[in-house]
Amino acid sequence: MAARVTVFGRPMTVTTISRIERRRRRCDVDDLVAIAAALGVCPLDLLHEAP
């Protein structure tokens, strides 16, 4: 994931991704957009919690 996000112009390390996933690091809007692009989804889809 870190490599894919970096391709979209937001360099992140594996550690950064892990901290975001574990809610140890804030996910900025720029992070959100790059992660969504790397996953091929709309950023809004990532804001909804799974049921």
Rosetta silent file (secondary structure, phi, psi, omega in degrees, C-alpha in Angstrom):
SEQUENCE: MAARVTVFGRPMTVTTISRIERRRRRCDVDDLVAIAAALGVCPLDLLHEAP
SCORE:     score description
SCORE:     0.000 S_00000001
   1 L     0.000  -41.507 -178.819    0.000    0.000    0.000 S_00000001
   2 H   -58.739  -41.894  179.411    2.813    2.414    0.841 S_00000001
   3 H   -67.048  -40.296 -179.897    4.305    2.015   -2.627 S_00000001
   4 H   -66.386  -40.356  178.653    0.932    2.449   -4.326 S_00000001
   5 H   -66.131  -38.212  179.245    0.158    5.621   -2.361 S_00000001
   6 H   -61.484  -37.217  178.093    3.598    6.997   -3.204 S_00000001
   7 H   -59.617  -32.352 -179.302    2.821    6.582   -6.917 S_00000001
   8 L   -87.387   15.522  171.994   -0.129    8.940   -6.412 S_00000001
   9 L    89.443   10.761  179.262    2.158   11.662   -5.086 S_00000001
  10 L  -125.817   82.444 -178.191    1.858   11.108   -1.350 S_00000001
  11 L   -57.922  126.273  177.448    5.016    9.328   -0.163 S_00000001
  12 L  -139.208  149.127  175.427    4.276    7.151    2.868 S_00000001
  13 L   -92.938  168.040  175.297    6.183    4.429    4.623 S_00000001
  14 H   -60.102  -38.131  179.280    4.774    1.096    5.716 S_00000001
  15 H   -62.740  -41.500  179.045    4.976    2.410    9.273 S_00000001
  16 H   -61.853  -46.461  178.611    2.873    5.459    8.382 S_00000001
  17 H   -60.289  -44.333  179.754    0.175    3.282    6.812 S_00000001
  18 H   -60.939  -42.547  179.753    0.196    1.004    9.844 S_00000001
  19 H   -66.110  -36.809  176.289   -0.189    3.932   12.241 S_00000001
  20 H   -65.294  -45.136 -179.776   -3.123    5.287   10.247 S_00000001
  21 H   -60.747  -37.423 -178.152   -4.771    1.844   10.258 S_00000001
  22 L   -90.293    5.871  179.645   -4.326    1.515   14.013 S_00000001
  23 L    61.541   33.784  175.627   -5.506    5.103   14.600 S_00000001
  24 L   -96.907  -11.562  179.703   -2.122    6.077   16.049 S_00000001
  25 L  -136.886  138.966  178.349   -1.664    8.750   13.371 S_00000001
  26 L   -66.551  143.423  176.608   -4.139   11.248   11.998 S_00000001
  27 L  -102.346  105.327  178.762   -5.195   10.723    8.380 S_00000001
  28 L   -71.591  166.136  178.629   -5.061   14.105    6.632 S_00000001
  29 H   -58.289  -41.571  178.397   -7.221   14.874    3.620 S_00000001
  30 H   -60.719  -40.636  177.511   -4.184   14.456    1.363 S_00000001
  31 H   -62.838  -47.506 -177.978   -3.570   11.020    2.883 S_00000001
  32 H   -58.088  -46.660 -178.532   -7.217   10.053    2.436 S_00000001
  33 H   -64.400  -43.124 -179.756   -7.315   11.061   -1.226 S_00000001
  34 H   -67.218  -40.994  178.692   -4.073    9.219   -2.031 S_00000001
  35 H   -64.803  -43.475  178.238   -5.155    6.060   -0.187 S_00000001
  36 H   -61.384  -43.567  178.473   -8.531    6.099   -1.950 S_00000001
  37 H   -61.646  -42.325 -179.945   -6.825    6.528   -5.332 S_00000001
  38 H   -64.450  -31.578  179.584   -4.466    3.648   -4.572 S_00000001
  39 H   -88.678  -12.688 -179.286   -7.446    1.455   -3.686 S_00000001
  40 L    74.494   32.720  178.990   -9.516    2.631   -6.650 S_00000001
  41 L  -127.308  167.454  176.057  -12.400    3.879   -4.518 S_00000001
  42 L   -75.140  138.750  178.444  -14.024    7.200   -3.741 S_00000001
  43 H   -54.109  -33.034  179.867  -12.552    8.931   -0.652 S_00000001
  44 H   -62.373  -32.928  178.812  -16.056    9.124    0.785 S_00000001
  45 H   -61.720  -29.591 -178.653  -16.234    5.323    0.809 S_00000001
  46 H   -80.160  -13.935 -178.370  -13.340    5.227    3.265 S_00000001
  47 H   -85.599  -16.134 -179.985  -15.086    7.522    5.717 S_00000001
  48 L   -87.987  132.316  177.183  -17.975    5.136    6.375 S_00000001
  49 L   -77.522  144.640  177.109  -17.475    2.524    9.069 S_00000001
  50 L   -68.040  144.726 -179.747  -18.243   -1.064    8.177 S_00000001
  51 L   -69.244    0.000    0.000  -21.430   -2.437    9.765 S_00000001
